[in-house]
Amino acid sequence: MTEAPRWLIPFYMALNFTTSVLIIWANKIAFNAGFNFTVSLTTLHFTFTFVGLEIGSRYGLFDKKALSIISVVPISLAFCGFVVFNNLSLQYNAVGIYQLLKVLTTPTIIVLQHTLYKQVLPFWQIISLVPVCVGVALATVTSIEVNFWGLVFGGAGIISTSLYQIWVKKEQESLQCTSPQLLYYQSAVSGVMLCCLVPFMEPLVTDKDGNPGLLLFDFTPWVTFWILTSAALAFLVNLSIFLVIGKTSPISYNVLGHGKLTCILLTGYLVFGQEATWKNITGVIMTLIGIFWYTHLKLQAASEPKQSKSPHQQNKLVNKDGAHKEARELTERDHSNVSTEAGSPLANDEEPGGSSDEDTQMLIAHHRGEGGISPHGGPGREE
């Protein structure tokens, strides 16, 4: 299997960054028009994602791979848990504690990867994540008001979010499929699951304040346009999430998400004149330092295997060649003069080859902090 060009990873990250920012603005316009049904919006996001991938496969952009529905149920459940529990966390928690809990996703992923898969992050990469997490907390967390159910739902949201991002990577490896192939099935299964949850999570006729529910909502051409725009962007956001995590790691995607949040905050400060305290500025600077440090360490680690790859491969080939020669000698004992020189073809044997709504929730939390739209959560996701 040929190695993907190195420029693809920055391209996937840029695609995720751009579409995530655009979907935030599309969602903001829809929310300001009164469409606060984010579970329904998330269901529509995955419907568009599934349809987009189906069209893409028919035009030869990727080949569909037959996967068992059962095999994608865990990752689909993790995503639904992500949506539901983060919705509840946003409703039961103040914005400050909600943002703080979201920051804890990064260390939770590190712990879960070690606990479940014995995967250990290098020490200095862990240290570089400290200013990232502390910086985001300083830049976004305002007041902290803790309550029991808020912590329960927030904790469940952290676990489900972390598992979802980990499994996006692990399922591609275990099922031996590409990002579009896995997302094709996961978008369909998650979409059906979320559709079943809509009646329990959102008002269908009227809410407790007498406002029109989903079925009675006035879908004007203006709000309908932005809902459909959000859904179309969600296709690119969801696909880019799978591509970024598939080519890098869940931690790298988290760092990218913190970078997106930092840029959004800076845009608000510099372009839209939002008030920034020294705490906010210090947090942004710390986050940027941590992101650059982490990126440097990842690039450094990526170059090391290439330097040591050749001796390792030679060692591997020598051992393999010796095993082949031993088997050959056992099966051809009668031919004592069998040649086992390095020119044998055996010496060259090779081994056989082998999510949009997180941004929505961040937007809602931001509006709650401004006293704007009513709380409702729903990855775009980013992080």
N, C-alpha and C positions, 0 to 999 in steps of 0.2 A: 504494500500500500504506500503510495507516494505521500510525502509530507506536504501539508498545505503551505502555500506561500506565507512568509512572515508578515506581510503587510495586511493579511486578512484579519488578524486579531485587532490591530488598531482600527480597521474599518468597521468591524463588528461593534467595538466599543463606541466609536463615533456615531454609528447608526442608533445604538441604544440610547446614547446621550441625547441626540437630536430629537428622536421620536418621543422620548420620555418628557422632554421639556414641552414639545408641541402638544402632547396629549394632556398635559397639565392645564394648558391654556384652553384647549377645547372643552375639557371637563369643567373648568371654572366658568366658562360662558354658559354651559348647560345648567350647572348648579345655580348660577345667579338667575337663570330664567325659571327656577323652581323645580327642576328635575333632580331630586335628591335620592333617587332610587338606585343606589350603587350596586346592590346585589343583582338587580335586573340588568344594569349597565354592564356588569362583569359577565353575566350570562351572554349578553349580546356581543361582548368582546370576543369570547371564545367561539361563538357561532361564526363570526366573521373570520376568526383565525382558522377554524376548520374549513370553511368554504374557500378561503384564500389558498390554503395548502392543497385542497382538492383540485382547484383550478391549476395551481402550479405543477402538480404531478401530471395532470393531463397534457400540459404543454411541455413536459419533459424537463422541468426545472429540478426535479428530484424523483427518484424511484420509490414508490411506496413499498414497505416491507410488512409482511403479515406478522402481526404481534398478537399474542393472547390478550384479551380484554382484562383478564385477571392480573396479568403482569403489570398493567398500568393503573390498577385500582389504588395501590398504596400512594403513589405520587399524586393521583387525582384527589384522594381523601385529604392528603396533606395540604393541597392547595385550597380545598374547600374549608378546611380548618383554619388556614391562613386568613381567608376572607371573613368567615363568621366570627372567629375570636378577636380579630383586629377591629371588626365593627363594634363588637361588644366592649372591647377595651377602650375604644374611642368614646363610647357612650357613657361608660362608668367612670372613666378616669379624666382628670383635668389634663389639659394639653401638655403641661410640663412633664407629668409622670408618663404620659403616653409616648412622648418623644424619647424620654430616658429609657423606657422599656425597649423601644425600637433599636436604640444604640446597642443594647445588650445582645442583639442578634449575632453580632460578629464574634464575641467571645463564646457564645453558645455553640456556634458552628464549630469552633476549634475544639471544644470539649466533646461534642457529639462525634466528630470525626475520629477523635482519639478513642472514645469509648466504644463506638460501634465498629470502626474499621481499622483501629490501631494505626491511624494516620497521624503523624506528629509534624506539626509545623516547625520549621527551624526557629531557634531561639530568638535571633535578631529580627526575624520577620514578626514574631509575636510582640517584641518590644516596640517595633515601628508602628504597630497598630494601637498602642497606648495613646500617643498624641492624637491619632485619628478619632478614637472613640471619645476621649476627654474633650477634644476640640469641638466635636459635633454637639456634645452635651452642653458645653458652655455657650455655643452659638444659638442653640434652639430651645433649651430648657429654661422656662421662666420660673413659675412657682411649682412646688411639689405638694400635692394633696393626696394622701394615700387612703384607700378604702379596701376592704377585704375582697369584694367581688371584682373590683377593678384590677387588683393584683392577680386574682385567679385567672380572669380572662386574658389579662396582659401576658401572664406567664404561659398560658396555653397558646397564645398567638406567637410568642417567641419560639416555642418548641416546634409548632407546625410550620412556621416560616423557615426555620433552620433546616428541618427535615426536607421540606420541599426543595430548597436550593441544593442541599447535598444530593438528593435523589435525582435531580436534573442531570447531575454529572454521573452518578453511579449507575443509573438506569441505562444511559447511553453506552456505558462500558459493558455492563452485564448482559444487556440485550443485543449488543453489537449492532447498534443502529445509529443513524445520524440524528442531528437535532431536529430537522423537519419530520423525519420518520416517527420519532417519539412524540413530538408536539402534535402531530396529526391525530394520534389516538388519545393523548391526554386532554387535548382541547375538547374533543367530542364527549369523553366520559365526564370531565369536570363541568362542561356545559349542561349536561343532563342532570347531574347532581345538584348544581346551583339552581337550575330551573325548579327542581322539587322543593328547594328551600325558600324560594321567593315568597309564597303565601305566609310563611312563618316569620320571615324577617322584615317584610315591608307591607304597608297597608295597601290593600287592593281597591277599596272603595273610598274610605275617608280615614284620616289619622285621628289621634285622640283630641286634636285641636280643631277638628272639623275641616281640615284642608283636604282637597281631592287626592285620592290615592292613585295608584298606577293606572287602573282601568278608566278613571274619570279625568286623568290629567289632560290638559289642553296641549296637544302636540302641534304647536304652530310650525309653519315652515322654517322659522328661524331656529327654534330649539331642536327640531328634527334634523336640520342640516348639521348642527354641531354634535348631536348624539351619533349620527352616522359617521361624521369625521372622526370622532373619538374611537369608534369601533374599527374604522379602517386603520387608524394609527396603531391601535392595540395589536393588530396583526403583526406589524413590524416590531413593536415593542416586545411582544411575547416571543417572536422568532429570534430577535437579537439577544434576549435573555438566555435562551437555550444555546445559541451560538457562542456567546461570551463564556458562559459557565462550562460548556462542552470543551472549548479550546483552552480555558484557563483553569479556574477553580471557583467554588462558592465564595471563598474569602476575597479573591480578586474582584468578583462581581460586587461584593459588599463595599469594598473600597471604592469602586467605580460609583456606586450609589451615593456614598458620602461625598464624593467629588461633585456629583450632580447637585446635591443639596447645597453644597458650598457655593457653587456657581450661581444657583438660583438666589441664595441669600445676597451674594455680592451684587447681582443684577438689581435686586430690590434696593440695596443701599446706594449704589452708584448711579443707576438709571432712573429709578422711580422715587428717589429721595426718602426712602423709609429710614426712620431713626435707628441708629446703631450705637449701642453702648460699648464701653471699653471691653466688657465681658464678651459681647458678640464678636468684636474685632479680634480679640485674643483667641477666641475659639476658632474663628476662620483661619487665622494664621497657623495655629497648632495643627488644624486638620490638613492644611496644604503641606506643611512640613512633613507630617506623617505619611501623606499620600506619596510625595516625592521620594521619601526614604524607602517606603515599601516597594515602590516601582523600581528603584535602583537595585534593591536586594533581589527582586524577582528576575530582573534582567541579568544580574550577576550570576544567579543560580542557573539560569537558562543556558549560559555560555559554558558552565563547568562540565556538563555531561559530554559536550562535543569535544572537549580537550582530552577526556579520559576514555572516550568511546572506542577509539581505535585499539589500544592495548587490551581492553576488555573483550572486544570482539575477536581479536587474535587469540586470546586465551581460550575463548569459547570454542573457536574453530579448531584449535589444537586438541582440546579435550574431546570434541565431537569426532574429529578425525581419528583419534586414538581408539575411541569406542567402535567406530566403523571398522577399523583395521582388525581389532580384536575379534569382532563378530565374523569378519571375513576369514580370519585364520582358523576359527573354530569350524566353519562350514566347509572350508577347503583344505582340511588337514592333509589330504593326500597329495596336495601340490605344495611341496616344501619350498619351492622357489618363487612363490607368488610375490610379485612386486608390490611394495607398500610405500613407494616414493611419494613425495608431497605433490607430485603432478597429478595424482589421481583425482577424478572428478569429485570424489567424496570430500576432498579438502575444501571444496567450494560450496558444499551443501548449506542452504539457508533454512531457517525455521519457517514453517508455513505462515502466510500472512493472515492475517486475521479477517414570566409571566409577566403590566400596564396599570394594575390596580393598586400596587404599592404606592405609585405616584399619586393616584387618586386619593388614597388615605392621607398622604402627606399634605396634599392640597387642602383637604377638609380640616385637618388639624390646624393648618396655618390660618384658615378662615375662622375657625372657632376662637383662635387667639385674638383675632381682630374683631370678634363679635359679629361675624358674618353669617354664613349659611348654617343651617342646622346640622348637627353631627350625623354622619353616615359614612361608613368606611367602605372600602371596596377594593397588581401589580400591574404595573405597566411595563416595576418594580424594582427606580429606585429610586431596589434601592435604588 
